[in-house]
Amino acid sequence: MNKHSCALPLEDLGFGPNLEANFIRNSTSLPEAQKLSELTAAKGYPSKGTFKFCEGSFFTFPYKDEQTRTVCLKRVIFRSNSIFGRGTTVVQVECACRHCLPNQCNWQGKELVLKLTFPSKTPVSEWTFVDRCKDMAQGEHAWVLNHLPNIYWSFDIPFHDDSPQDNFKKESEDAHEMRVVRGSIQEELKPLSSLKTAKECTQIFCDIIQCHHWVWKCAQILHRDVSKGNFMVRKKDGKKYGVLNDWDLAIWLDNQRNEPTSQFRTGTRPYIAYEQQSVDWEGPHRYRHDLESIFYVVLLLVCLQSSPQANEKVPPTETKRFRYEEWHWRDDDFLNLRKCSVVHTAPFTPPVSPFFIGFRLWLTELQDRLRRGFSYLGDSSVEAAMQEASQSNTDGDSQSDNLPPFDTETLGGHFSYERVGMIMHKFNKEQLTTHGLEWQKISEPLSQRDRVSRK
């Protein structure tokens, strides 16, 4: 079909039913769209809420210094399954700016996507978080750039005064949360399904947990939305790198305890830490919750799929596998019970598919760390930690009076970055690539680490 035809069925990107956005034009009216007369008259980018387009349509958005840029829309590669108008949509695009000269466009030759979301006006954009990380990724920290998304531009489009949400705001006053259309132009990354071997998968996971640690410790940012869909792959110079994507729900650590976490849960339901899916959970969101989410990403991938390719699912004939398949559509109460069972089961024997059989050691060791940590957290945590320390005291002298309080951030040290890193830096006894001094130290053989600590 002719790329410049709009005979394809229109698709709504999902920001509001039966509404129009005048700054969207298909290719047959590109000259009119480039004049942007309606935008000039409105002195801005007022949106009524709906983005209707067909492949070959054009999207114009605000750019720096009061300029605009235009991209040609291609195929939709992701649309989240969420409340209508609240989800994320990602569309392949290519630069179509009238003012871009041949061979002089800074986006020319790049594989690009347009990401559109519909957040409230108050949260910090992912552009801000990623930009902070890139500013800090200098010298010995430059390795982390391979594991962060490349966001080339970000923009917000407010709704005009006659929009439905503005009318809701007038009626409900402070009860209605005002939102914006937030977009960004980013490098297109590949999904986990692009991987070919189990070893490639392990390195991607190892890359991402190291990135998560660096961002938490150095940039003071907590991601809070660890999921399979946010584990992406960058192909660069013949190598593959794991990229931790989608920072829309991230938060500065300084604000960690100021979020109203008892009123909502952040993350993607099948991968949210089980403690957070309890009706009694009141926060805060800790980094170990993200580490637990990584455990669930691995668990569901290797038990439900016969290989990384998305369309090669393991038939849910086994009872245990079917239980994991249910995680994708059941509610928080159900998932809280199922994950509680997974975390506290001993011994833990996940039904790993043959292709991923090497992951069984990862899963059993990660589950063991979680089980131990939660057993102390739920059983008079301070006394349990003191008892364990007393029993391991080689001198036989109880030093419980000098023990610090139980560390809920790491489940008493059982589920810390170091503990998880010691498990995930190897696969089938083979060393994976580690970055930075801390992770290189974690990956050292225990005997060598002991010799260093005694010096």
N, C-alpha and C positions, 0 to 999 in steps of 0.2 A: 504494500500500500504506500502511496505517496506520503513521504514524511510531512509535507506541508498541507496535507488534507486533515480536516477535523471530523472525518466520517466515523472515526472510532467512537465507541460509547464514552460519554463523559464520566469521569470518576470524581467523587467528592473526596477531598483530603480530610474532611471530617471536622470542621471548626464550627459548623452551625447549619442546620437543615434549611434548604430552599432560600438561601441568601446569596447575594452576589458580591464579587470583589471586582471593581471596575479596572483595577490596574493589572488584571490578568487578561491577556489577549492571545488568541491563537495566531498561528503564523501568517494567516491571510490578512490580518490587520496589524502586522508588526510595525509598519510606519506610523500608524496612529498611536500605537502603544509607546513608541519611542518618543513621540512628541510630549506624552505625559501631560496633556493639557488639563485633565481633571485633577491631577496631583498638584500641578502648579497653582491652580485656582484654590485648592483646598489647603495649600501651604503645608503639606505633610503627606502622610500615607494612611489616611483613614480607611479602616477595613470594616466591612459589614459582617465578615465572619466566614464566608464559604470560599473555598478555592476549587473551582471547577476547571478541569483541564483535560486534554487528550495528548497522547504522545505527539510531540512536535509543537506543543504550545510553548509560550514564552512567559517567563516570570521576571518582573522588574522589582527591584528592592533598593532601599536606601544604601548608599555607599558613603565613604568619607568625603569631607569638604562639601556637603550638600549635593554630591553627585549621585547618580544611580548606576546600577549595573543590571544587565539582563542575562539570563541563562535560558537555554532551550531544555525543556523537560523531556526526559526519556522514560524509562520504565520505573514503576514503584518497586523498590527492593525490600521495603519493610514497612509494615503498618501494625502498630501494637494493638493487642486485643484488650481494649479498655473502654471506659465510659466514653460515649460518643462526644467528640470534641476535646477530650483530655489527652488522647494518646499521641505518640510520636509517629511521624511519617517520614520516611527517607526515600528520596527520589534521585535516580541518576540524572545528572545534568551535564551540559557542556556550555562553555562561555559563548554568548551570542551578542556581545556588546557592539554597538555600532561604532563607538569611538576607538575600539581596539584595532591597532594596525597589524597587518600580517607579520607574523614572527616576532611581535613585540608585546604580546599579551602575557602577563605574568601567570596566567592560569592555563595558557595554551599547552596542550600535550599532557595535562594532568587528568587523572581519573577523578572526577568530582561527584559529590552528592550534595543535594539540598536537604537539610534536616529542618523540619517544622514541628514545633511544639506549641502548647497552649497553656503556659504556666501562669501562676499569679504574678503580680507586678513586683512583689517584694523579694523573692529569692535571687541570689547571685547567679548570673549566667555561667554556664560551663566554660565559656570563653575566658572569663575572669580567672577561674581556677587553673585552667590549662596554661594561661599566659603567665600566671605566678610561677608555676612549675618550670616553664621554659626559661624564665628569667634566672632561676636558681640553678638550672642544669648546666653549670659551667665547670671546666676543668675535669676533675676526677668524677664529677657527677653527670657528665655529658652523656653517659651511656643510657640514661633514662629517657632521652629524647626518642630513641627507637621504640619505646613502649608507651608513648603518649599519642593521642590523636593529633593530627595537623588540622587546625581550624584556621582557614584563611580569612574568613570574615564572619561577623555576627551582627545581627540587627534585631530590633524590636519594632513592631507595627502596632500602635495603639488603636483601640476601637473609637469611632467617632461618637459624638454626643447622642445620636439617634439610634445607636446600636441596641440590640436586645439586652445585653448585659448592663449597659448604662441605665436602661429603664428599670431593670431589676434592682440596681443599686439605689435608684431614687425611691423605690417602693420599700426596700428592706433596710435601707440605711447601712449601718455597719455590718449587718449580717451577711451581706453579699461580698464575696472576694473578687475584686477586679482582676482581670486577666489581660494578657497581651498575646499577640502572635509573635513568637520568637523563632527566628530562623538563623541558620548558619550554613556557610559553604565549607565543606570539609573534604579532605582526602578520602577517596573510597577505599575501604579496607575489606578484607576477605573474611568470611565466616569460618568457624571451626570445620565445617564440612569440606573446606578446600584442602584439608590435610590428608595425607596418604598413609602415614604409619603411626603406630602407637607412640614411638619415640618422638615424633614431631609433636604429638599432643602433649607429652610430658614436658617438653622444653617450653611450649607455649604457656602451660600452667606455671612452670617455674619462673618464667619471665614476668608473668603478671603478678604473682605474689611478691616478687622483689620490687616491682614498680609500686605496688600498693604500700609496701613497707616504707619505701623512700618518700613517697608523697605524704604519708602519715608523719614520719619523723622529721623530714627536712622542710617540707612545705607546710606542715601543720594542717593537712586537709584529710578528711575522712570521706571515702567514696560513697558508701551506704546503698549501693545498688549493684551488688555483685550478682551476675546471672550469666547463663550460657550465652545469651544474646549480646552481652557486653564483653565477651572474650573474643577479640578479633585478631586477625593475622595481617601483618605487613610483609610484603615481599620486596626485598631491597638488596641489590647487589648479589643476587643469587642465594640469599639467606632468608629465613622466615623468622619473624619476631612476634612475640605475643604482645598485644596492645590492650590495655585496660581502657575501654571506651565508655562514653556516655556519663558525663559528670553533672547531669542536671540535678541530681539529688544530693550532691556533695555538700559538705558543710565545713566551715573553719572550726578547728578544735576549740578555739576560744568560745565558740557558741554552742559547744556540744551539750551542755546542760541547760541551755536556755530554750531549747526547742520543745514545743508541746507534744512530746512523743507519745504521751498517753492517749492522745486524740487521733493519731494516725500511725500507720506503719509505713516505713520507707522500704523500697525494694520490690522484687518480683516474687510473687507468692510461693512458687515451688522451692525457692532457694533462700527464703528468709530464715534466719536463725529461729529455732523452735521456741526459745524463750520469748522472743518478740511476738509470737503468734498466740500467746496466752492473753486472756482478757484481763489478767492481773498485772501484766507488764506495764511499767510506767517509765521506762528509760533509765539512763540515757543509752543511746546507740554507741556501743564500744567497738574497738577495732576487732576484737575476737568474734563479734557477730559477723563481720565480713569474712573472717577466716572460716567460720563455720559454713557460710554460704558457699565458699570455694569447695568445701567438702561435699556439699550437696550437688554442686555443678558436676564434679567428678563422678559422684555416685550415680546420678541419673544418666549421664552420658554413657558410662561403661556398662550399665545394667540394661539400658533400654535400646541401645543401638548396636548393630553388628559391626559397624565401622564408623569413622567420623562422618561419612556421607549421610546427609540428612534423610534421604529416601530409602535407607537400608535399615529399617527398624526390626528389632527382634520381636517375633510374635509373642504376645503376652500370654503364653500358655502356662507358664509357671506362676504359682500364686504370688511369690515374692515380687516378680517382675510386674505383675498386674497391679500390685499395691503401689509401686513407684509410678506406674503410668497414671494412676488416679491423681497423683499430686498435681497434675497439670490443670485439673478442673475443679478440685474440691476446695472447700472453704477453710478459713483459718482454724476453726475448732478441730476439724478433721486432721489437718496437717500438724497441728500442735501435738495431737495424740500420736500420730504416726512417727513424727520425728522424735518425740520423747521415747518411743519404743526403740527406734534405731540407736539413739544415743546411749540408752541404758542397757541394751542387750549385751550379754556376755555368754558364750563367745559370739562375735559378730561374723557372719559368713555371707557377704553380699553375693547375689547371683550374677557375677561378672560374665559377660559374653566372651567367647574364646579369643576374639581379636584383641581384647583389652585385658587378657588374663594377668598381665604383669602389674596392673593397677590394684590387684587385690591386696598386696602388701601395703600400698599407700593407704587404702581405705581402712584396713583393719587397724593400722597403727594410728591413724588420725582419729578413728572412732574410740580407740582405747584412751587417747589423751583426753578427748571430750568426756568420756564416761568417768574417768578418774576425777577430772576437775569438777564435774557436776555432782558427783557423789559427796565431795567435801563441801561444796556450796550449799547443798540441800540438807546437810547433816551437821548443824551447828558448826559452821565453817571454821571459825577460829580454833575451836577445840580440836577438830579433825586435823587441821593443818599442824597444830602443835603436837598432836599425838604421832603423826607421821614423822615429824622432825625428831621427836624423842626416840622413836624406835630405830631411826637410822643413825643415831648418835653413836659413833664408835667408841667414845670414851665412857659411855654408860651413864653420864651425868645429864640429868634433865635440865635443859636450858629454855624451857617453855616460857619462863617469865620474861625472857629477852626477845621472844619471837615477835615479828611485826604482825599487824592484822592481816587477815586473809585477803589476798589481792584479787578482787572480783574482776578487774580488768583482764586478767589472764587465767582466771579460774585457779588461783593459787600457783601460777607458773606452769600449769599443765598444758595450757593452750596459748602459748605466746608465739611471736614471730620466730624466735629461735627454735622452739620445739617443733613447730610446723616445718621450718626450713630444714631441720636435720632429717626430716622424713622425705621431703619433696625435692631435695637436691640430688637424689640418686634415683635411677630407674634400672631394675634388673642388675644391680651392683655396678652400674656404669654412671660415672660422674656427669651431671648436666652442667651447662654453662652458668656461672654465677657472676654477678657484677658488684663492684664496690667492695671495700675492705671488710665490712661487717658480714656480708654473705659469703665472701671467700673464707672468712674465719669459721663461719658455720659449717662450710663444706669440708673443712680440714678433717682428716681422720681423728677419731676420738683420742687415740694414743698420742698423736702429735699435739693436739690441743691441751691434753693433760700436761705434757712436758713444758709447753709454753707457760701454762698457768702456775707451774711450780717454780719457775725461774724468778 
